[in-house]
């Protein structure tokens, strides 16, 4: 057993290490970009819906605009979530080529990962905000908070624990997506599993790749849960 491990990691240890780093890099960068774009979409979905359900008898242009914006954002998110990632990955190859100048490797994979994660993040953010007790936002509104103050001083701070869990869930989901990207030369552990484990019939490489992916998921989930509990003021 020791001889096997020594020979295996001598031959493939560096490859698996580099693949793990590539997977983490593409997943974390894609998650960061997805939250930059998905967070305001999720907030916008909640705010426009609240505005539409506000107690007012005058429709006005403001309500029409809010309804149109809410419908548009909801449509974008629903369409984005309905497309399987492997299809999205292939469909975005020309766009990926235009953005990063290549269709292969880690840089190329970041583009479809980000696009695929944006609607997912938007729904997670929307759900996190909906978990905030309505009384908190009503009190802030009654005290004269503007929309910007409501978002920055009430909504986002109160939803931090849930948002952290959402980040962990997004990272875990994108780890799975990044493995799919290996089917088209996306780099990372998925690419190693397909090139060595599948095409070259090296089952041990496949098994070690799966083991590393499982460990990454467990570590991210554990860290996310612990951090969310630490910042949750309701547990103090």
LINWO-V993712 format. One record per backbone hydrogen bond with DSSP energy under -0.5 kcal/mol. NH is the residue of the N-H (numbers start at 1). CO is the residue of the C=O. If there is no record, write none. Layout:
BEGIN
nh	co
NH	CO
NH	CO
END
This chain:
BEGIN
nh	co
5	1
6	2
7	3
8	4
9	5
10	6
11	7
12	8
13	9
16	12
17	13
18	14
19	15
20	16
21	17
22	18
23	19
24	20
25	21
26	22
27	23
28	24
29	25
30	26
31	27
32	28
33	29
34	30
35	31
36	32
37	33
38	34
39	35
41	37
42	38
43	39
44	40
45	41
46	42
47	43
48	44
49	45
50	46
51	47
52	48
53	49
54	51
56	54
59	57
63	59
64	60
65	61
66	62
67	63
68	64
69	65
70	66
71	67
72	68
73	69
74	70
75	71
76	72
77	73
78	74
79	75
80	76
81	77
82	78
82	79
83	79
83	80
84	82
88	84
89	85
90	86
91	87
92	88
93	90
96	92
97	93
98	94
99	95
100	96
101	96
101	97
102	96
105	185
108	104
109	105
110	106
111	107
111	108
112	108
113	109
114	110
115	111
116	112
117	113
118	114
119	115
120	116
121	117
122	118
123	119
124	120
125	121
126	122
127	123
128	124
129	125
130	126
131	127
131	128
132	129
136	133
137	133
138	134
139	135
140	136
141	137
142	138
143	139
144	141
145	140
150	146
151	147
152	148
153	149
154	150
155	150
156	151
158	154
159	155
160	157
163	159
164	160
165	161
166	162
167	163
168	164
169	165
170	166
171	167
172	168
173	169
174	170
175	171
176	172
177	173
178	174
179	175
180	176
181	177
182	178
182	179
183	180
184	181
185	182
186	181
189	19
191	187
192	188
193	189
194	190
195	191
196	192
197	192
198	193
199	194
201	198
202	196
203	201
205	202
206	202
207	203
208	204
209	205
210	206
211	207
212	208
213	209
214	210
215	211
216	212
217	213
218	214
219	215
220	216
221	217
222	218
223	219
224	220
225	221
226	222
227	223
228	224
229	225
230	226
231	227
232	228
233	231
235	232
236	233
END
